[in-house]
Structures are given as C-alpha cells and as structure tokens.
C-alpha cells in the first residue's frame, strides 16, 4: 500500500511561509547585531530561526539580501512604535513638533523592548559600514533629518539660512544619540546619571527645552546682528553720499574759480589791447 500525501492547502502554506520569513528576519537581526554582518553566518541565522538554509535563499536571495531586509525593517518598526510626531495634530505648532520629535528619537535610541537589536544593529552599520550603508542613509536617516530640519527652519524664521538649519538639526540629533552611545563614559563621569524611564523622560524635557531656547536665542541674535549690519550699511551709504556731495561741491567750486580766473585773464588781455590801440 502506498501512503497518500495530501497537499497542504495554499493559504496554510502561505501562512507558514510568512511566519518563516518573520522568524528569519528576527533571528538575523539578533545575529547581525551580535556579530556584525561580516562575522555572522547564514547557518547561525537559519538554526536560530528553526529554518533550513534554502529558506534564506528563497525569501531573500542571499546573506546580503537578508541583511538589507533586516536594516529596512528597523526604521518602519521604530516609526510604527515611536512615530516622529507622536500622533500630534497636523496643525500643531513647531515647538510641540520639536518636543515630539526629541521624545520619539530618544525612545527609539533607548528602546529596550523586543526586538532589542534594533538600535544595536543600526549602530554597528554606522561604525562598520557595508554596501547597505548608502541605502540606510537614504531610506532611514535622510527622512528623519528632513523632518527635523523643517521644524528647525520654521522656528528660526527669518534667520533660517541653510547653514543655520543644518547646524541646529545636527546639534539636536547629537544631543539625543550622545547619551546612548557615550553612556559608559557618562556613567563614570556622572554616576548619578541613570537611564530609567523617569530619567529618560527628564532627558527628553532637558533636550527639548535646551534646543528651543538655543534656537530662539540664535534667531534673535541673528536678527539683531542683521539689524546692526543694516544700520552700519546705512551709515556707510550715508557717509559715501555725503562725501560724494562734498566732492561734487568742490568740483563745482573749482570749475567756478577756474571760470573766474579765465574771465579775469580775458578781461586783462582786452584792457591791454585797448591800451595798445590808444597808443
């Protein structure tokens, strides 16, 4: 007797395939975060995911394709959990949007929930860039920077030069990530600095308040400087106009003096001519 093998229904097969893909992504994220792209092996990943090696090729093509899929999954997962506007209304002011952005970024950086490898694998890619780095910058970093830059530009107002916007944007992001990447140094320098949820919320408040105050002061300082520059420029123009008028008057006076001199010389010659005629 032959054993009859019944085909698995298509929808069950699809569900299993999707589940396998998710397990591979999760396992790959943990392995890549732990060992780095170059040291990690597809065998480690497939064993951790409980899948065969062929599943990686089937779903992602190869190791590099799997790594790229893992990196691309991080921003979307983080954005879903911590959207940059944190659900603010579209008409929310720039100050509210900046505070929401800082809170979102801080929580993304310090997120210890599962999957806990999100921040670690992104940090590894920055320190040990692969061929996926440009894609990461384009698809993950650039949109985040552009979003913050638009808020900064609005806060700076008339002082929003491209350079000012760029520097302020980088300063805010630097504050957020420094507390995470330099935490081992910070703990030694400032043992009282903790990273509990309450302390992280304090960081959010400090960075938001500090950044808003700095941007406002910078905008006011640039406005004062521009006003002073315009005043100085106006004074220079007035002085130049005054000098030009004085030069014009001197030139006119010189021409008048020369005309009088010429007239006197002419009159003198006429008098001499009349004397000669009389003789």
Secondary structure as UniProt FT lines:
FT   HELIX           10..35
FT   TURN            37..39
FT   HELIX           42..49
FT   HELIX           53..60
FT   HELIX           63..81
FT   TURN            84..87
FT   TURN            90..91
FT   HELIX           94..110
FT   TURN            116..117
FT   HELIX           118..127
FT   TURN            131..132
FT   HELIX           133..136
FT   HELIX           137..141
FT   HELIX           142..156
FT   HELIX           157..159
FT   HELIX           162..181
FT   HELIX           183..189
FT   TURN            191..192
FT   HELIX           197..278
//
